[in-house]
């Protein structure tokens, strides 16, 4: 019951004041960022080969480096609770892993989700839309002993293997008298050669190698003249190819 006024009359009260709901904090009004919020589709009219991408089972996604601050402010992005005091290397690693797991825009988010599901978990897809291979992800997660000499030797062998495979793929795919000549462009050329072979054979891009190129040749596909076939990638093609390359070694073979 409201207190009496100074003259003895009952004081007036406002109905609206007594029933008005308190406004929710801005943090509660924003939705939590989820994987579907990050999905997009390529502008296929800008792609040199608009055929569907073999093996892609989910829509591609933007990652943190692609997002503007304006976009991020529309959502709540969970943050792990930081322990008080100075953190040890172990604590920093745990904090990093938890952040990757909570934030779907983090580069390694899909890897930590896949690992947490376990070998019998439901499929997890990377930012390019391909299914991850749990065994490969599990091996990637295991600590590796640092040995500079072994790392350098491994890189040298891998680069030499890549060069041999590239030469073989170019010899198979291009006309003998019209092949790529500029070494600086060869890396890009190889990725688009793989893309063409992938779509011709209906085999995922990350599974295309010299052996698949020979299969392509045996099936009777016509060799290309480099000078007629090649064109520098546009912005949309570069965006797509960057997604295709990222983490390709951790994908499941189909």
N, C-alpha and C positions, 0 to 999 in steps of 0.2 A: 504494500500500500504506500503511495507516494506521500511525502511529508506535507503538512499543511502550510499554506502561504502565510506571510507575515500578518495579513489582515484577518486570518482565521478561515479564509476560503480555501477550498481544495485547489491545489496547483494543477494547471493543465499539463498533460503529457502528450508526447507525439507517438502515434501508433507506429509510424515508419521507423522511428529510432529504436523501438523495442524489438522489432522483428527483422531488422536488416542483418543479412549474413556477412561475416567478415570476408574480405577478399582474400583469395588464395595467393600465396607468394608466387612471383613470376616463375620460379623454378618448377613449381607444381603444375603450372598451366602448360608448360612445354612438354611435348611427347619425348619419350626416350628414343634415341637414335637406334634404328634396327637395320638389318641387312637390306630389306626391300627399299628402304629410303635411299640407298646408295646405287641401286640398279639403274641401268640406262641401256639404250639401243644405239648401235652405230647408224650413221646416215649411209645406207647402202648405195645410194645414188652417187656417193663420192668414192666408192671402192672400185678398183680396176676389175675385180672379180667378185661380183655380189652373191655368188653361190653360198649356200649355208656352210658353216664351219663344221666339218666332221668332228664328232666327239664332244662338242659343246653341249652341255646338258642344263645349263643355267644361264641367266642373263649376266653379262659382265657388270662389274661394280666399280665405282669410283673409290679411290683410297684417300687417306688423309692429305697427301701431297696435292691432290686434285681439288680439294675443297676450299671454298672461300670462307673467311671469317663470318660473313653474313649468313651463309648456309649453316655453319656450325651453331650460330646463336639461336637457330630455330629449334634446336633439340637439346635435351639433357644427355650429356655423355658421362656415364659413371666414372668415378675416379676411385682407385683402391685407397684404403686407409693407410696413411704413411706412419710408420712407427716413430716415436719421439727419439730425439737425439741423433747422433751421427750413425749413419748406416754402414754396415759391413758390405763387402762385395756380394756375399751370399744374399743379404737382405735386398740389395739393389736389384739383383737378378730376379728374386721372387716378386718384387714390386713391378718390374718390367713385364714379367710373364702375366701377372694379374691384370695389368693395364691392357695388354694385347688381347687378353681373353674378354675383357669387359667392353672394349671399344671396337665395334665392327669396322671402323675406318682405318684401324691400325694395319700396317703392311703384313704383319705376321698373325693377324687375328685368326684366319682360317686354319693355319697350322696348329695353333694351340687348341682350337675347338676340335679339330680332327683327332689330336692326340688325347684330349680328355675323354672323347667318346670311346676310345679303345678300338681294338681290332674288330670287334663285332658291332660297332656302332653304326648308325645310319650314315649314308654318304655325305661327305663335306666337299664343297666346291670352292675353287680358288677365285680370285678376282676376274679371271678371264672366262670363268664358267665351266672349267674342266674339273672332273672328280679327282680328288687327291688319293694317293696310295698310302695307306696307314703305315705299312712296313718302311716305306721310304721316309716318311715323316718321322717315324720313331727313330730311325737311324740318324736322321738330321739332328734330332733333339739330344742325342747322346754326346756327352763331353768328349772333346778330341784333344789328345796330347799335342802341344805345340812343338813342332820341329821345323825350323826354318828351311833347312836343307831339303828335307823331304817334301815340304810344300813347294819349293822352287822347282825341284825335279818333277813333281807331279804336274805343275803348271806347264812346264816345258813339254812334257809328253802329251798332255791334253791339247796344247796348241798345235803340235806337229800332227797329231791325229786329226784335228779339225781341218788343217790345211790339206791333208791327203784326201779326206772325205769330200771337201769342197771341190778340189780338182776333179775327182771322179764324178761328182754330181754334175759339174759343168760340162764335162766331156759327154755325158749321157744326155743331158737336157738340151744343150745348144748345138747348132750346126758347127761342124769342125772348123769351117772357114769364117765363122762369125761368133766369137766368144767374148766374154768380158775381158777387158784389158787393163782397166784402172783398178789397182789393188785397193785404193782407199774406198771404193764403192762396193767391193766384193762381199763384205759382210751383209749389207742390205740386200744385195742381189740374191745371195744364198737363201735368206729368209723367205723371199717371195717365190723363189724356185720351189722351196719346200711347200709353200702355201698352194701353189698350183698343183703339184704332185699329190698333195693331201686331198684336194678336192676332186682330182681326176680318179684317184683310187678309193675315195671315201674312207680314208684312214686319218686319225688325229695327227695334227701338225707335229706334236712332240715325238711322234714315232717315225717320222720321215728321216731316213738316212740313205747312204749309198746303196744299200741292199734294196730298199723300197724303190729307189730310182731305177735300178736294174729291172725290177718288177714292172715299173711304169713303161720302160722301154720294150720289154717282152710283150706287153699287152698291145703294142702297136701305136702308141701315142706319137704324134709327129714332133720331131725336133724343132726347136725355135731358133730363129735368127736373132741374136742378141740386139742388134741395132734396131730391129723392128719391134721386138717384144718389150724391151726395157723402157721404163719411164720412172722418173724420180717420184717417190711417194709424196702424196699431199698430206695435209695435217691430220685428216681423219684416218688415213691409212697408217700414219706413224703412231697415232694413238692406239689403234687396234694392234699393230705389231708389237708395240711396247708391252701391251697386256699379254700377248701370246708368249713372249719370251720370258716374262717374269715367273720364276719358280717352275719352269717347264719340267725340270728333272724330277720333281716330286709328284708328278701326275700319274694316274693309273693308266696302264696300257689296256686298250680295249680290243 
